[in-house]
Amino acid sequence: MAVKNRMVVLNFLLILSSCLFSSDIIIDFVNLKGAKRDNRGAGYWEIGWGRKSSEVGNTGEEVVGIGPFNYINAGERQEIGELYLYFPEKDTYTLAVDVRSSVKGIYKLEIVDGKGNVVAESAVMVKGKGVYNAPLIIESPTQDIKMKLFFSGDSSLDNITFYIYKSFLDLYPVKDKYPLLGVYYRKFGANGFFSDIFEEKVVDGKVQEFNNMFKEGIDSALVEEDYKKLMVTKLGKTFGIEIPSFGEEDVWVIQRIYGKYCRLFLADTGEYKERWIGQDNRWSVISEIISSAVFDTDRDGIWNGQRPYDWVNGERLLDNYGKDFYLDYVLFIPAMFFEVEVGENTSGKLSFIYITKNSEDKEITLPLIPEDIMGGKVKIGFINAGRGIQIIQKGVDRNKILATITDSIQPWCLSVKPASIKIEMSY
């Protein structure tokens, strides 16, 4: 009996010691900084966002068009042509119908692969001259690239062109029911919108005007002057891009442009970094991953830009040199990061569960670097480096890559189970 009692006491002490000498810190969604999405529809968090593929054609085109057609008869379904497209997975695109004649009616477009399967279909209601957009949902993915297009409508059409592309909202769900948060953007064009950190009335309190027009079906802004002040943050230190401050490439900048221009990023203290981007006579997406530390020169964790004159009602973040180019959107995606207090402990580990390409849950546990637990705090970043999601611990002298994940279910981000990110410290 005495031996049995001693065993009970020993087991109790072991359990008690585990409670006293280790603790888990569960990371809440609200404590994640940078780009993140609580995708409740899919049942997981999306972190470590980067660029999504926006190509439509099989040779890298951003926009694929067919037409103009001088005349299309009304009535039954009829083949109108062929396009080289690539739809390998279920996805949403945008169909733009550019109508140059005064007609009205409902018109339907079908895309059919080489086997005769309807890959996608969409319908638009036309009310005269203009450009009409409608979602084009890919329900039946295919590896074929040569597609036939079929058209039907209740009245004849002339002078009409069809365009297919991925819109800004097709790519980045900032206005979705479960929105992408922690990113900063401006969608240009007549129906444009932008993040609330940006100022529209930038010069003497007046709205800066652009020549808005459709270019190959895309609602965009024609930039006709140098130094147009493309993105200006509101006055005040809180209005800016909250950055990871890892001292390395940790912010994606993605923009779709037609033509070329020299983009100028302005740091907090006025220095600027310039680069010519784009291609002549076509739409292209330019993706750069930049170091936020270069632009947050006052080291307060927010990149505001620079206010050169009192008559500029804000701080300039992005300017242009070069003109006569079109802008669709500009998007800043800071890496996701979090920082937690862990006390004076020097032993701990990070763990989380993510969803793989095979739709399987996979748990990963990563030991923390003891010498990089600074001042009782640990800072972790999830950086999409374009070749996988890097999990980084901010270091005293340099950052440490704890792991690189290349098998996430979605290549542009890491999908993790809600409330599975935790830090376990040993005391």
Secondary structure as the mmCIF struct_conf table of DSSP 4:
data_model
#
loop_
_struct_conf.conf_type_id
_struct_conf.id
_struct_conf.beg_label_comp_id
_struct_conf.beg_label_asym_id
_struct_conf.beg_label_seq_id
_struct_conf.end_label_comp_id
_struct_conf.end_label_asym_id
_struct_conf.end_label_seq_id
HELX_RH_AL_P HELX_RH_AL_P1 ALA A 2 PHE A 21
STRN STRN1 SER A 22 ILE A 26
HELX_LH_PP_P HELX_LH_PP_P1 ILE A 27 ASP A 28
HELX_RH_3T_P HELX_RH_3T_P1 PHE A 29 ASN A 31
STRN STRN2 LYS A 33 LYS A 33
BEND BEND1 GLY A 34 ALA A 35
STRN STRN3 LYS A 36 ASN A 39
TURN_TY1_P TURN_TY1_P1 ARG A 40 GLY A 43
STRN STRN4 TYR A 44 ILE A 47
BEND BEND2 GLY A 48 GLY A 48
HELX_LH_PP_P HELX_LH_PP_P2 ARG A 51 SER A 53
STRN STRN5 GLY A 57 GLY A 57
TURN_TY1_P TURN_TY1_P2 ASN A 58 THR A 59
BEND BEND3 GLY A 60 GLY A 60
BEND BEND4 GLU A 62 GLU A 62
STRN STRN6 VAL A 63 PHE A 69
BEND BEND5 ASN A 70 ASN A 70
STRN STRN7 ILE A 72 ILE A 72
BEND BEND6 ALA A 74 ALA A 74
STRN STRN8 GLY A 75 TYR A 84
STRN STRN9 LEU A 85 LEU A 85
BEND BEND7 GLU A 89 GLU A 89
STRN STRN10 ASP A 91 VAL A 99
BEND BEND8 SER A 101 SER A 101
STRN STRN11 LYS A 104 VAL A 112
TURN_TY1_P TURN_TY1_P3 GLY A 114 LYS A 115
BEND BEND9 GLY A 116 GLY A 116
STRN STRN12 VAL A 118 LYS A 127
BEND BEND10 GLY A 128 LYS A 129
STRN STRN13 GLY A 130 ILE A 138
BEND BEND11 SER A 140 SER A 140
BEND BEND12 GLN A 143 GLN A 143
STRN STRN14 LYS A 146 GLY A 153
BEND BEND13 ASP A 154 SER A 155
STRN STRN15 LEU A 157 LEU A 157
BEND BEND14 ASN A 159 ASN A 159
STRN STRN16 ILE A 160 TYR A 165
HELX_RH_AL_P HELX_RH_AL_P2 PHE A 168 LEU A 171
BEND BEND15 TYR A 172 TYR A 172
TURN_TY1_P TURN_TY1_P4 VAL A 174 LYS A 175
BEND BEND16 ASP A 176 TYR A 178
STRN STRN17 LEU A 181 LEU A 181
BEND BEND17 GLY A 182 GLY A 182
STRN STRN18 TYR A 184 LYS A 187
BEND BEND18 GLY A 189 GLY A 189
TURN_TY1_P TURN_TY1_P5 ALA A 190 ASN A 191
STRN STRN19 PHE A 193 PHE A 194
TURN_TY1_P TURN_TY1_P6 ASP A 196 ILE A 197
STRN STRN20 PHE A 198 PHE A 198
BEND BEND19 GLU A 200 GLU A 200
STRN STRN21 LYS A 201 VAL A 203
TURN_TY1_P TURN_TY1_P7 ASP A 204 GLY A 205
STRN STRN22 LYS A 206 VAL A 207
HELX_LH_PP_P HELX_LH_PP_P3 GLN A 208 GLU A 209
STRN STRN23 ASN A 211 LYS A 215
TURN_TY1_P TURN_TY1_P8 GLU A 216 GLY A 217
STRN STRN24 ILE A 218 VAL A 223
BEND BEND20 GLU A 225 TYR A 227
STRN STRN25 MET A 231 THR A 233
HELX_LH_PP_P HELX_LH_PP_P4 LYS A 234 LYS A 234
BEND BEND21 LEU A 235 GLY A 236
TURN_TY1_P TURN_TY1_P9 LYS A 237 THR A 238
BEND BEND22 PHE A 239 GLY A 240
STRN STRN26 ILE A 241 GLU A 242
BEND BEND23 GLY A 247 GLU A 248
STRN STRN27 GLU A 249 LEU A 266
TURN_TY1_P TURN_TY1_P10 ASP A 268 THR A 269
BEND BEND24 GLY A 270 GLY A 270
STRN STRN28 TYR A 272 SER A 291
HELX_RH_3T_P HELX_RH_3T_P2 SER A 292 VAL A 294
TURN_TY1_P TURN_TY1_P11 PHE A 295 PHE A 295
TURN_TY1_P TURN_TY1_P12 THR A 297 ASP A 298
BEND BEND25 ASP A 300 GLY A 301
STRN STRN29 ILE A 302 TRP A 303
STRN STRN30 GLN A 306 GLN A 306
BEND BEND26 TYR A 309 TYR A 309
TURN_TY1_P TURN_TY1_P13 ASP A 310 TRP A 311
STRN STRN31 VAL A 312 VAL A 312
BEND BEND27 ASN A 313 GLY A 314
STRN STRN32 GLU A 315 TYR A 321
BEND BEND28 GLY A 322 GLY A 322
BEND BEND29 ASP A 324 ASP A 324
STRN STRN33 PHE A 325 PRO A 334
HELX_LH_PP_P HELX_LH_PP_P5 ALA A 335 ALA A 335
STRN STRN34 MET A 336 GLU A 341
TURN_TY1_P TURN_TY1_P14 GLY A 343 GLU A 344
STRN STRN35 GLY A 348 ILE A 355
STRN STRN36 THR A 356 THR A 356
TURN_TY1_P TURN_TY1_P15 LYS A 357 ASN A 358
BEND BEND30 SER A 359 SER A 359
STRN STRN37 ASP A 361 PRO A 367
HELX_RH_3T_P HELX_RH_3T_P3 PRO A 370 ASP A 372
STRN STRN38 MET A 374 MET A 374
TURN_TY1_P TURN_TY1_P16 GLY A 375 GLY A 376
STRN STRN39 LYS A 377 ASN A 384
BEND BEND31 GLY A 386 GLY A 388
STRN STRN40 ILE A 389 GLN A 393
BEND BEND32 VAL A 396 ARG A 398
STRN STRN41 LYS A 400 ILE A 405
STRN STRN42 SER A 408 SER A 408
BEND BEND33 ILE A 409 GLN A 410
TURN_TY1_P TURN_TY1_P17 PRO A 411 TRP A 412
BEND BEND34 CYS A 413 CYS A 413
STRN STRN43 LEU A 414 VAL A 416
TURN_TY1_P TURN_TY1_P18 PRO A 418 ALA A 419
STRN STRN44 LYS A 422 SER A 426
#
